[in-house]
């Protein structure tokens, strides 16, 4: 048998059967259908002699089992249970008592003993057993519960209360006290229940017990008593921070009770009292409850105050986790400033100490190490602090001290922050102290010169219209960094704005003579644009010629040609008019220069610009001339390494390059391309729609295709032969034209 055949069949239908069979039914059927040979024999007792014999035999078996395993309570219980089933209760009690002598602390033994007495309706015996059991084992709550349940079941309420009193003397857990109170509630003895709560509090004064007692008094309608309970609890816990934190549940329950009684002001006072004595980081749950209360029953100001408190807790937790998280400090500062503005609108004398304290804590978190990237966010805390003091509190002295402290803190020998220096200088200008502002920026440039400082100082003097000082600053700026083209251009633009064009040209000339520039193309463009705007075509042309001596970039050639084709505004002389011939000559010069250098992509760029120019200024012949100068993209092969491996690449073939390199083959190729174009332009013969000539047309078409293929092969062979035989031919060039 194969493994697949021996495998058990899989159950595909897992749906429940229509008729369900219970386990009880299965057991019953198994008992009923048991075969006679294997069924236990039934023994029938006919008279008292047989009964006594049966009982004696069973007793002997039980005694033997107990003698062999005296410590097994299971054997004792089975023996006593069997005696009770024979209505021999005296013997059953004797067995239980003997077992209790062996193990008097076995809880299960006591429970089975009392259970048998109760089944036999021996109530007094059961009471005596429970009394003995709880006296011997007073810490076993199960025995007390059974005892109380028995007395209550017998409607012996004073007896049950007496049992509870005996139990409470042992100070059990909370469930026992709660059971006693529920017992009194069932019989509407609420004053007794209140007294039990008072005793419970004396034994275990925990917040949850106070809360339950207050809720109990509220449910029975004793609101004044409930308030007294909560007030007593608050007095018990006192004003200590640890105790108040422990009593948060009491405060919350007290406030909720007042809310249910529609005493909203009382509830608000309770919340405020609790939150004022708890640190923010330890009262999040209470703040949540207070926020919910204000949203439901408070006014707009109360809700905003609550939300503000909640956000403060959140920010405190975040800065406690990471004190160098300056983004959190920014959000915290914005929160406190908004709260301060809201308070000042209602009370102009409101103190800004809370905002100041927050800023002082924030700026105390100095970044570690001497890397500037760690200080970038931190320095803005100082700026925000200074602006707050200047704008909101109008404390100029304090703001000035903040700026000075921040400047002393920054290690200027390693790095500096131009924004800090400039903001301080502008602050002094707002205070009408121009001398101090200039001294500050001068000290900054002398101590740690940088581009942003020069720009800020120059902008400041420009706003003050101190142009002589601006010139001096530009000179210092360019002495510091003579390669900065942007500085040269701004300096020249300043002189141009002031109308001093000779000075402007001098600045541009001085800049162009620098040995090293970071962006020379930008400088030359600015110089050329200046001369062009001034209508100096000759000067502009001379600048282009000078620039071409330095660099023959295709963009320079294109810009030069377009300049010649452009008309100068506000220039009525001949210099202002466009000269297309000059532009065309520049294009030709540029094309030749790029061709001499072997630059193909740049030549294509120039031809594109030339083509656009001719489309607007040239004739059809001139346009066709430029169009014919565009290259053809062909596929060629070249060697990769010395092993002779070749790779395929695309190359641009210019007509003039081929004419100069291979004149014979180029002429032949021109003839071949002309013939191909003529052939493509010839109209196709019209086919007659005749079913009789279809076969002939098909054969004629096939013959025509074969003739065309042979003609193409012949032309290609002739072209390759011409190149190979040409004395100027390049044997290494295997490209397809």
Residue pairs with C-beta under 8 A, 6 or more apart in sequence:
43 54
45 51
45 54
55 86
58 82
62 75
62 78
62 79
62 82
63 79
65 75
65 79
66 72
66 75
66 76
66 79
69 75
70 102
71 102
71 103
73 99
73 102
73 103
73 106
73 108
73 109
76 95
76 96
76 98
76 99
76 102
76 109
77 99
77 108
77 109
77 112
79 95
80 92
80 93
80 95
80 96
80 99
80 112
80 113
80 116
81 92
81 112
81 116
83 89
83 91
83 92
83 95
84 92
84 116
84 119
84 120
89 120
89 122
92 116
93 125
96 109
96 112
96 113
96 116
99 106
99 109
100 106
100 109
100 110
100 113
103 109
104 136
105 136
105 137
107 137
107 140
107 142
107 143
110 129
110 133
110 137
110 143
111 142
111 143
111 146
113 129
114 126
114 129
114 130
114 133
114 146
117 123
117 125
117 126
117 129
118 126
118 150
123 150
123 154
126 150
127 150
127 151
130 143
130 146
130 147
130 150
131 147
133 140
133 143
133 147
134 140
134 143
134 144
134 147
134 163
134 166
134 167
137 143
138 167
138 170
139 170
141 172
141 173
141 175
141 176
144 163
144 167
144 172
144 176
145 179
147 163
148 160
148 163
148 164
148 167
148 179
148 183
151 157
151 159
151 160
151 163
152 160
152 183
157 187
160 183
161 183
164 180
164 183
167 176
167 180
168 176
168 177
168 180
168 196
168 199
171 203
171 204
174 200
174 204
174 208
174 209
177 196
177 200
177 203
177 204
178 212
180 196
181 193
181 196
181 197
181 200
181 216
184 190
184 192
184 193
184 196
185 193
190 220
193 216
194 213
194 216
194 217
194 222
194 225
197 209
197 212
197 213
197 216
198 213
200 209
200 213
201 209
201 210
201 213
205 236
207 233
207 237
207 246
207 247
207 248
207 249
207 250
208 249
210 229
210 230
210 232
210 233
210 236
210 250
210 253
211 249
211 250
211 253
213 229
214 226
214 229
214 230
214 233
214 253
214 254
214 257
215 226
215 253
215 257
217 223
217 225
217 226
217 229
218 226
218 257
218 260
223 261
226 257
227 257
230 250
230 253
230 254
230 257
233 247
233 250
233 254
234 247
234 250
234 251
234 254
237 243
237 244
237 246
237 247
237 250
238 244
239 277
241 277
241 278
241 279
244 274
244 277
244 278
245 278
245 282
245 283
248 274
248 278
248 283
248 285
248 286
251 270
251 271
251 273
251 274
251 286
252 285
252 286
252 289
254 270
255 267
255 270
255 271
255 274
255 289
255 290
255 293
256 267
256 289
258 264
258 266
258 267
258 270
259 267
259 293
259 297
264 297
264 298
267 293
267 297
268 293
268 294
268 298
268 302
271 286
271 289
271 290
271 293
274 283
274 286
275 283
275 286
275 287
275 290
275 309
278 286
280 287
280 309
280 312
280 313
280 316
281 313
281 316
281 317
281 320
283 313
284 313
287 306
287 309
287 310
287 313
288 310
290 306
290 309
291 303
291 306
291 307
291 309
291 310
294 302
294 303
294 305
294 306
295 303
295 306
298 306
304 342
308 335
308 339
311 335
312 332
312 335
315 328
315 331
315 332
315 335
318 325
318 328
319 325
319 328
319 329
319 332
319 361
322 328
323 365
324 365
324 367
324 368
326 362
326 365
326 377
326 378
326 380
326 381
327 377
329 362
329 365
329 381
330 377
330 380
330 381
330 384
332 358
332 362
333 355
333 358
333 359
333 362
333 381
333 384
333 388
336 354
336 355
336 358
337 355
337 388
337 392
339 354
340 350
340 352
340 354
340 355
340 392
341 392
343 350
344 350
344 392
352 388
352 392
352 393
355 388
355 392
359 381
359 384
359 385
359 388
362 381
362 385
363 378
363 381
363 382
363 385
363 406
365 378
366 378
366 409
367 374
367 375
367 378
368 374
370 411
370 414
370 415
372 414
372 415
375 410
375 415
375 417
379 406
379 410
379 417
379 419
379 420
382 402
382 403
382 405
382 406
382 409
382 420
383 406
383 419
383 420
383 423
385 402
386 399
386 402
386 403
386 406
386 423
386 427
387 399
389 395
389 396
389 398
389 399
389 402
390 396
390 399
390 427
390 430
396 431
399 427
400 427
400 428
400 431
403 420
403 423
403 424
403 427
404 424
406 420
407 420
407 421
407 424
410 416
410 417
410 420
412 447
412 448
413 448
415 448
416 444
416 447
416 448
416 450
416 453
418 444
418 450
418 452
418 453
418 455
418 456
419 452
421 440
421 441
421 444
421 453
421 456
422 441
422 452
422 453
422 456
422 457
422 460
424 437
424 440
425 437
425 438
425 440
425 441
425 456
425 457
425 460
426 437
426 460
428 434
428 436
428 437
428 440
429 437
429 460
434 464
437 460
441 453
441 456
441 457
441 460
444 453
445 453
445 454
445 457
445 476
449 480
451 477
451 481
451 484
451 487
454 473
454 476
454 477
454 480
454 487
457 473
458 470
458 473
458 474
458 477
458 490
461 467
461 469
461 470
461 473
462 470
467 494
467 498
470 494
471 491
471 494
474 487
474 490
474 491
474 494
477 484
477 487
477 491
478 484
478 487
478 488
478 491
481 487
482 514
482 516
483 514
483 516
483 517
483 518
484 518
485 511
485 517
485 518
485 519
485 520
485 522
485 523
486 519
486 522
488 507
488 508
488 510
488 511
488 523
489 511
489 522
489 523
489 526
491 507
492 504
492 507
492 508
492 511
492 526
492 527
492 530
493 526
495 501
495 503
495 504
495 507
496 504
496 530
501 534
504 530
508 523
508 526
508 527
508 530
511 517
511 523
511 527
512 520
512 523
512 524
512 527
512 546
517 523
520 550
524 543
524 547
527 543
528 540
528 543
528 544
528 547
528 559
528 563
531 539
531 540
531 543
532 540
532 563
532 566
532 568
535 568
535 570
535 571
535 575
535 576
536 575
537 568
537 571
537 575
537 576
538 575
540 563
541 563
541 564
544 556
544 559
544 560
544 563
547 556
548 556
548 557
548 560
552 590
552 593
552 594
552 597
553 602
554 590
554 594
554 599
554 602
554 603
554 605
554 606
557 586
557 587
557 589
557 590
557 593
557 594
557 606
558 590
558 605
558 606
558 609
560 586
560 590
561 583
561 584
561 586
561 587
561 590
561 609
561 610
561 613
562 583
562 609
562 613
563 583
564 578
564 579
564 580
564 582
564 583
564 586
565 578
565 579
565 580
565 583
565 613
565 617
566 578
567 576
567 577
567 578
568 575
568 576
569 576
570 576
580 613
580 617
580 618
583 613
583 617
584 613
584 618
584 622
587 606
587 609
587 610
587 613
590 606
591 603
591 606
591 607
591 610
591 629
594 602
594 603
594 606
595 603
595 654
595 656
595 657
600 631
600 652
600 654
601 652
603 631
603 654
604 630
604 631
604 652
607 626
607 629
607 630
610 626
611 623
611 626
611 627
614 622
614 623
614 626
615 623
618 626
628 655
629 654
629 655
629 656
631 652
631 653
631 654
631 655
632 652
632 653
632 655
632 737
633 650
633 651
633 652
633 653
634 650
634 651
634 652
634 653
634 735
634 736
634 737
635 648
635 649
635 650
635 651
635 735
635 736
636 648
636 649
636 650
636 651
636 733
636 734
636 735
636 736
637 646
637 647
637 648
637 649
637 734
637 735
638 646
638 647
638 649
639 645
639 646
640 646
640 647
651 735
653 735
653 737
655 666
658 665
658 666
658 669
658 737
659 666
661 728
661 730
662 723
662 726
662 728
662 729
662 730
663 726
663 728
664 722
664 723
664 725
664 726
664 728
664 729
665 719
665 722
665 723
665 726
665 729
668 718
668 719
668 722
669 719
669 737
672 715
672 719
675 715
687 697
719 737
723 729
724 731
